[in-house]
Structure formats: structure tokens, C-alpha cells
């Protein structure tokens, strides 16, 4: 039997990788984790989920104070000023605390951190910082990075055309920010800078925001963002960008292409002092040396695995953003636990039909399971909706925007999907996900007693609406 340096070597210390490493160590395996970044936590903790939420929360507090919301509750603040440097420092402090926490967990669980980028030499050995280490099992958890937009060159150092990383560290509030991409990242970061004082224009190639979400949610979200002051340019594409004198000039055209009688596309010029490119992310597979082990990528640049997260190469596994499925930190974390348990001879399972997604704007937008459109394609359904305007807690908090929508199978009443827009939708959706994991019907949710007054009562009322018996509408 071959001798290896480690039982498990995880490549990448993001949410999927560090969780896989810790869980494998908990199961008694000798584990190492290779990470080239100076701190652990991957994109999520360093330049993604965590710092963006810190700025979202900070900007919400600023808008509440400066916009007069606090005053309506009798809280008089006097003149309100923004200290952007302090807000960014608070964001950095949050990141530092959490990434340091993972270092502590590595030490506690005796996970070896190999500092450097890992490159395959063969299926059981990789080179990290000039040294070769071997492992019986190698887990690829290298995450994803920003998808570039041809003709629009990102330079975060200049702060004019930036990606999501650059948008977390702008030195000043832009007068006009153009966000290219109406998805989750663009809308979240656009919301931050709008609340802090920027005019924000969102340019989206498709005819609606938030691709992949329920149709009603997409329409309502657009209404809410417009009401908040965002300018939306849908069915529009950016064909060129020039930077001069600290400003960017963008050329826009209809997404459908030429539309005049002469065949020339109608173009529009838009000037901004900051452009955020947020058109999506792509798997980080370049430079891993996958060709050395005969592992090919699919048409989308992803690594294919079986239901246990094993690739076609024995002893090589993959999880997170590099495999098919939504690019979400919590999906990667669950896969990290599952792959570690599978390697240890246990049964690790992830139900990919019940993975919630959240947009952390205000109000938040969340969903789990099928959209109404997808559910109708599969068969007959029943739908119940309940407006947050009729929810007592939302009304008391002056948070009237949004709704909850429950989609159930017409014959079995089993819940197929839940979608909501509410100030705390990201927290509310956990109840729906757990109910669906246990195969709940809309009646199960409707007859579960919910505390009053809470936002979550809207989920109960929407479930009651599936059978036509909501109380408060």
C-alpha cells in the first residue's frame, strides 16, 4: 500500500474547502489545506459575502439616519455625516476577525495550512510553493472569480472600472455609478453606494433583473429598486468603455442588436465616475494542472462529479463553485461536509433541490425550490401569495414592500417552492427550506403556529392562501 503525506489534501480554503478540511479532521483523518491567499476564507470571507454585508448594513444605518427614518420614530440625530474611511475600516475588522477564526479552527482541528497555490503532478501529489506533497484523496475546492466583460477592462487600483472586489474599497462615494449586470452582486453593491449618495444606473442584458428567480419576484424587485431611485436600463448591452480623466464613457446598445431601418444599432453614451462590472463568475480551474491527471472540463468550464462529489479520476474529488450548481457559499459548505464524510466511508448527501438563495438588498429577496414558471412546466400547481403590507410586524416597522409566495403541487399539496421579498427574507427562507427538506405540504405550514407579531407569519398566511383561506387579506 502506498504511503501518503496526508489522508486528505484540500485545494482552496473558501467556504467549501475549509469546511471540508475541518470535517475530515474531525473524522480522524490527517488533513492539509493548500491556499494561495494570505488569509483563509476564500472570496466569501475576504472580498465577497462578509465584507459586502458589512457595507450593506452600514449603509442601511446611514440612510435611516440621514433620510429621516429614525426621526419618524422620535430619534433626533442632528446633522448626519458619512465617515467612509471608518465604515470601510469596520468592514475590514469584520473580515479580519472571521478569517482569523478559521486559522484558529485549523489549529484546533490539526489541519495543516500549506501556504501557496497547488498544482497537480499526478492524481495523488501536488506541488505547493516548490514542495511536493502527496495525499490519498485530493479535494478541489478552488471557487470562482469574476467573469470579465470583453471591451471593458477592470482596473481596481484606479477605481474607475472595478469588479466586486474594487467596489468594496472605493476611496470616495461616486457621483454616478453604472452597474453592468442586474444580478445579485450588482444589485447588492449598487444598493450600498446608492444609499451612501451615488446615483446608480443598472445596465442589464436581459429584459428583467435577477436571472433565475421567480417571475413575480423579478417584476416586484424592479419596481422597488426604481422607487428607491435606481435607474434601470434593461435589454441593454455595453459594447465599449473608455477611461479618461478619472471618468468612464460607456457605449450602450439594445441587447437585440441592430434595430434601425438602415441596420445600424441605436447607441447611447453614458458617462460615470465609477463602473462596476458584475456579469457573473466563472470556475477557478486554470493553473491547477488538471491535464496532468486527465481531468477535463464540461462546456461551462466546470468539473463534473457523481452524487458523492467524486470525479472520474480515482481519489480526486470536487466541490463548490468549480462543479455544476449555484455558486453559493452555503452550497459549498454543505458539499464540503458531504465530501469529507464520503471520503471517511460515511454517507454524505446534499439535496440540491433545496438550496436557498438570498439577495441582501433592502428589502431582502429570497427563494428556495422551483419558480412558478418551472413548476408549471412540470405539472399542475397551486399558488398562494400574501403581501407584507398586510403583515402586522412589517407594517409596524414601516416595511410594506414585498410578499411571500408558496407554490405547491396541485394533487399532493407538497411545497415545491417558496419566494419572498421582505426586510428579513433571508432569515424567513430557512423555515421554508427546512419544511421542504421534510417534504412538507402547504397545509403543514398553514397549521403550524407562528409567533405573533413576526414577519414569518407571512409564510403561514401565504401557505393558507394556497387553499384559498388566508385570514388577513
Secondary structure as GFF3:
##gff-version 3
##sequence-region A 1 473
A	DSSP	beta_strand	6	11	.	.	.	ID=ss1
A	DSSP	alpha_helix	15	26	.	.	.	ID=ss2
A	DSSP	beta_strand	31	35	.	.	.	ID=ss3
A	DSSP	alpha_helix	42	47	.	.	.	ID=ss4
A	DSSP	alpha_helix	49	66	.	.	.	ID=ss5
A	DSSP	alpha_helix	69	72	.	.	.	ID=ss6
A	DSSP	alpha_helix	84	108	.	.	.	ID=ss7
A	DSSP	beta_strand	112	115	.	.	.	ID=ss8
A	DSSP	beta_strand	118	122	.	.	.	ID=ss9
A	DSSP	beta_strand	125	128	.	.	.	ID=ss10
A	DSSP	beta_strand	131	140	.	.	.	ID=ss11
A	DSSP	beta_strand	144	146	.	.	.	ID=ss12
A	DSSP	beta_strand	161	162	.	.	.	ID=ss13
A	DSSP	alpha_helix	164	167	.	.	.	ID=ss14
A	DSSP	beta_strand	176	180	.	.	.	ID=ss15
A	DSSP	alpha_helix	184	195	.	.	.	ID=ss16
A	DSSP	beta_strand	199	203	.	.	.	ID=ss17
A	DSSP	alpha_helix	215	227	.	.	.	ID=ss18
A	DSSP	beta_strand	231	233	.	.	.	ID=ss19
A	DSSP	beta_strand	236	244	.	.	.	ID=ss20
A	DSSP	beta_strand	247	254	.	.	.	ID=ss21
A	DSSP	beta_strand	267	272	.	.	.	ID=ss22
A	DSSP	beta_strand	274	277	.	.	.	ID=ss23
A	DSSP	beta_strand	281	283	.	.	.	ID=ss24
A	DSSP	three_ten_helix	290	293	.	.	.	ID=ss25
A	DSSP	beta_strand	316	318	.	.	.	ID=ss26
A	DSSP	three_ten_helix	320	322	.	.	.	ID=ss27
A	DSSP	alpha_helix	329	343	.	.	.	ID=ss28
A	DSSP	beta_strand	357	359	.	.	.	ID=ss29
A	DSSP	beta_strand	364	369	.	.	.	ID=ss30
A	DSSP	alpha_helix	372	378	.	.	.	ID=ss31
A	DSSP	beta_strand	381	387	.	.	.	ID=ss32
A	DSSP	three_ten_helix	388	390	.	.	.	ID=ss33
A	DSSP	alpha_helix	392	396	.	.	.	ID=ss34
A	DSSP	beta_strand	403	409	.	.	.	ID=ss35
A	DSSP	beta_strand	415	422	.	.	.	ID=ss36
A	DSSP	alpha_helix	425	437	.	.	.	ID=ss37
A	DSSP	alpha_helix	442	446	.	.	.	ID=ss38
A	DSSP	alpha_helix	457	466	.	.	.	ID=ss39
###
